[in-house]
Amino acid sequence: MFFIIGLITVIACVLTGYVLHGGNLGILWQPTEVLIIVGAAVGSFMIANPPDIVKGCLGAMKCLMKGTPFKKQDYVDLLALQYTVFKLIKSKGMLEIESHIESPSDSALFSQYPKFLKNHHASHFFCDYLRIMTMGVEDPAQIKGLMDEDLHSAHHEHHTISHSVMTLGDAFPAIGIVAAVLGIIITMGSINEPPEILGKLIGAALVGTFLGIFIAYGFVGPMGQFLEKYFDAEHEYLTCIKAGIVAHLKGNAPAITVEFARNVIPPRTRPDFKTVEDACSEAS
């Protein structure tokens, strides 16, 4: 919703201000300039990035419509799930969790948290490390080191996607200048035309510069910045899972383990102690 509101605000304010200043909207309609700028930008983007990054960027566009990926309630559910899992392990042993992590979608335990299950990256991350623990690996330092590498790798991949989009945004002003120069070349070829025709040709050429800057700083650049923040939020969510697993492996009781996990959540989305305590009590 915020993405749509932002798009409308940018377009409406710029065009309205232009019209109120006496501008003619018809002059801005230059399909050939759009073809040059957008086509060159897309082509250069494909040259600069391998196919998997291009596909990743296209897939990430759906994130723009989601807004904030995790709210306080999502973290409450995550902490309650961790409490339930670690309590089950403490009371009945590590092997008791095996049937749940082999098929989380069929698990009565995990099915209580449908939004967590829909987050395939988070559910796989949690279940993969629980599976390693069922194999007998219970050294906190070893598991923490492995999770750190895993999180770093995933975060780097996501950062590559957001950085590629921001780099594309940085390219638009320069490509807009290319379109403007081509327009000036056409204008110079018509130098004998009367002033009113030359004026239209020069105006059309300058539209290229306008579009390059407008698209870069009004749309593509902010989209890349949003994706960077979105991926940072996903990293924070996985870090909460990591903190819970490490705290459990160090021998803490489930309630203490969950408190360790709660305290690594950023303040803007961190639920208070009482809310988490009530959620854990209901889950048990």
C-alpha positions in Angstrom: 0.0 0.0 0.0 2.8 2.5 0.9 4.5 1.7 -2.3 1.5 2.6 -4.4 0.9 5.7 -2.3 4.5 6.7 -2.9 4.3 6.2 -6.6 1.2 8.3 -6.9 2.7 11.0 -4.7 5.9 11.3 -6.8 4.1 11.3 -10.1 1.2 13.6 -9.0 3.4 16.2 -7.3 6.0 16.5 -10.1 3.4 16.7 -12.9 1.0 19.0 -11.0 3.9 21.4 -10.2 5.0 21.3 -13.8 1.5 22.2 -15.0 1.0 24.9 -12.4 4.2 26.4 -13.6 2.8 26.7 -17.1 4.2 23.5 -18.5 2.6 21.6 -21.4 2.1 17.9 -20.6 2.1 17.0 -24.3 5.8 17.9 -24.6 6.7 15.3 -22.0 5.1 12.5 -24.1 8.2 11.3 -26.0 7.9 7.6 -26.7 11.3 7.4 -28.5 13.1 9.0 -25.5 11.4 6.4 -23.2 12.5 3.6 -25.6 16.1 4.8 -25.6 16.3 5.2 -21.8 14.4 2.2 -20.6 15.7 -0.1 -23.3 19.4 0.9 -22.7 18.9 0.6 -19.0 17.4 -2.9 -19.2 20.1 -4.0 -21.7 23.0 -2.7 -19.5 21.4 -4.3 -16.4 21.4 -7.7 -18.3 25.1 -7.1 -19.3 26.1 -6.3 -15.7 24.4 -9.2 -13.9 24.3 -13.0 -14.4 20.9 -14.6 -15.1 20.3 -15.7 -11.5 20.7 -12.1 -10.2 18.4 -10.8 -12.9 15.8 -13.4 -11.9 16.3 -12.6 -8.2 15.7 -8.9 -8.9 12.5 -9.7 -10.8 11.3 -12.0 -8.0 12.2 -9.4 -5.4 9.8 -6.9 -7.0 6.9 -8.6 -5.2 8.4 -7.5 -1.9 7.7 -3.9 -2.8 4.0 -4.6 -2.3 4.3 -6.3 1.0 5.6 -3.4 3.1 7.2 -4.4 6.4 7.9 -8.1 6.3 7.7 -8.7 10.1 5.5 -7.1 12.7 5.5 -7.5 16.5 3.0 -10.3 16.3 5.2 -12.3 13.9 8.0 -12.2 16.4 5.6 -13.2 19.2 4.6 -16.2 17.1 8.2 -17.1 16.4 9.2 -16.9 20.1 6.2 -19.0 21.1 7.2 -21.6 18.5 10.7 -21.7 19.8 9.5 -22.1 23.3 7.2 -25.0 22.3 10.0 -26.7 20.4 12.7 -26.3 23.0 10.3 -27.3 25.8 9.5 -30.5 23.9 13.2 -31.3 23.4 13.9 -30.6 27.1 11.1 -32.8 28.3 11.1 -35.7 25.8 14.5 -35.6 24.2 15.9 -34.5 20.9 14.5 -37.4 18.8 10.9 -36.3 19.7 11.2 -33.4 17.4 12.4 -35.5 14.4 9.0 -36.2 13.0 8.0 -32.5 13.1 11.1 -31.2 11.2 11.0 -33.9 8.5 7.7 -32.5 7.3 6.8 -29.2 9.0 3.7 -28.7 6.8 2.2 -31.9 8.2 3.3 -31.2 11.8 0.6 -30.4 14.3 3.2 -28.3 16.1 4.4 -26.1 13.2 0.9 -25.9 11.7 -0.1 -23.7 14.6 2.1 -21.0 13.0 1.0 -20.8 9.4 2.8 -17.5 8.6 6.1 -19.0 9.8 5.5 -22.0 7.5 4.9 -19.7 4.5 8.3 -18.2 5.1 10.2 -21.0 3.5 13.7 -19.6 4.2 13.0 -19.2 7.9 11.3 -22.6 8.3 14.1 -24.4 6.4 16.7 -22.5 8.4 15.1 -23.5 11.8 14.4 -27.1 10.8 17.8 -27.6 9.2 19.7 -26.7 12.4 17.3 -28.7 14.5 18.0 -31.7 12.2 21.8 -31.2 12.7 21.1 -31.2 16.4 19.3 -34.5 16.2 22.4 -36.0 14.6 24.3 -35.3 17.8 26.0 -32.0 17.1 25.3 -30.0 20.2 28.4 -27.7 20.5 27.0 -24.2 20.7 30.2 -22.6 19.2 30.2 -25.0 16.3 26.5 -24.5 15.5 26.8 -20.7 16.0 29.7 -20.5 13.6 27.9 -22.5 11.0 24.8 -20.4 11.3 26.8 -17.2 11.1 28.3 -18.4 7.8 24.9 -19.4 6.5 23.3 -16.0 7.4 26.3 -14.1 5.9 26.0 -16.0 2.7 22.2 -15.4 2.4 22.5 -11.8 3.4 25.3 -11.2 0.8 23.1 -12.8 -1.9 20.2 -10.5 -1.0 22.5 -7.5 -0.8 23.7 -8.2 -4.3 20.1 -8.0 -5.5 19.3 -4.7 -3.8 22.7 -3.3 -4.8 22.0 -4.2 -8.4 18.7 -2.4 -8.4 20.4 0.7 -6.9 23.2 0.6 -9.5 20.5 0.4 -12.2 19.0 3.6 -10.7 22.4 5.3 -10.7 22.7 4.5 -14.4 19.4 6.2 -15.5 20.6 9.9 -15.3 23.6 9.0 -17.6 21.4 7.2 -20.0 19.0 10.1 -20.0 21.9 12.3 -21.1 22.6 9.9 -23.9 19.0 10.3 -25.1 19.3 14.1 -24.7 22.5 14.2 -26.8 20.8 12.1 -29.5 18.0 14.6 -29.5 20.4 17.5 -29.8 22.1 15.8 -32.8 18.7 15.5 -34.5 18.1 19.2 -33.6 21.4 20.3 -35.2 20.4 18.4 -38.3 17.3 20.7 -38.5 19.1 24.0 -37.7 17.5 25.7 -40.7 14.0 25.2 -39.3 12.1 28.1 -37.8 12.4 28.8 -34.0 9.1 27.1 -33.1 10.2 23.8 -34.6 13.7 24.0 -33.1 12.2 24.8 -29.7 10.1 21.6 -29.9 13.1 19.6 -30.9 15.3 21.0 -28.1 12.4 20.5 -25.6 12.0 16.9 -26.7 15.8 16.3 -26.3 15.8 17.8 -22.7 12.9 15.4 -21.8 15.5 12.6 -22.0 17.5 14.2 -19.2 14.4 14.8 -17.2 13.2 11.2 -17.5 16.6 9.8 -16.6 16.8 11.8 -13.4 13.1 11.3 -12.6 13.1 7.6 -13.0 16.4 7.2 -11.1 15.6 9.3 -8.0 11.8 9.0 -8.0 11.5 5.2 -8.6 14.4 2.8 -9.1 16.8 4.2 -6.5 14.1 4.2 -3.7 13.1 0.7 -4.8 16.6 -0.6 -4.3 16.8 1.1 -0.9 13.5 -0.5 0.1 14.7 -4.0 -0.9 17.9 -3.5 1.2 15.8 -2.7 4.3 13.4 -5.6 3.5 16.3 -8.0 3.3 17.8 -6.6 6.5 14.5 -7.3 8.3 14.6 -10.9 7.0 18.2 -11.2 8.4 17.0 -9.9 11.8 14.2 -12.5 11.8 16.7 -15.3 11.2 19.1 -13.9 13.8 16.3 -14.3 16.4 16.1 -18.0 15.5 19.9 -18.3 15.7 19.9 -16.7 19.2 17.2 -19.1 20.4 19.1 -22.2 19.2 22.4 -21.1 20.6 20.8 -20.2 24.0 19.1 -23.7 24.1 22.4 -25.5 23.3 24.0 -23.7 26.2 21.6 -25.4 28.5 19.1 -22.7 29.3 15.5 -23.4 30.2 13.0 -22.7 27.4 11.7 -19.5 29.1 15.3 -18.2 29.4 16.1 -19.3 25.8 13.2 -17.3 24.5 14.2 -14.3 26.4 17.7 -14.4 24.9 16.0 -14.6 21.4 13.6 -11.7 22.3 16.4 -9.4 23.2 18.2 -9.6 19.8 15.0 -8.3 18.1 15.3 -4.7 17.0 13.4 -2.3 19.3 10.9 -1.2 16.7 9.5 -4.8 16.4 10.5 -6.3 19.8 7.4 -7.5 21.8 7.5 -6.8 25.5 8.2 -9.5 28.1 4.6 -9.9 29.3 3.2 -10.4 25.8 5.8 -13.1 25.0 5.2 -14.8 28.4 1.5 -14.9 27.8 2.0 -16.3 24.3 4.4 -19.0 25.6 1.9 -20.0 28.3 -0.9 -20.4 25.8 1.4 -22.4 23.5 2.3 -24.8 26.2 
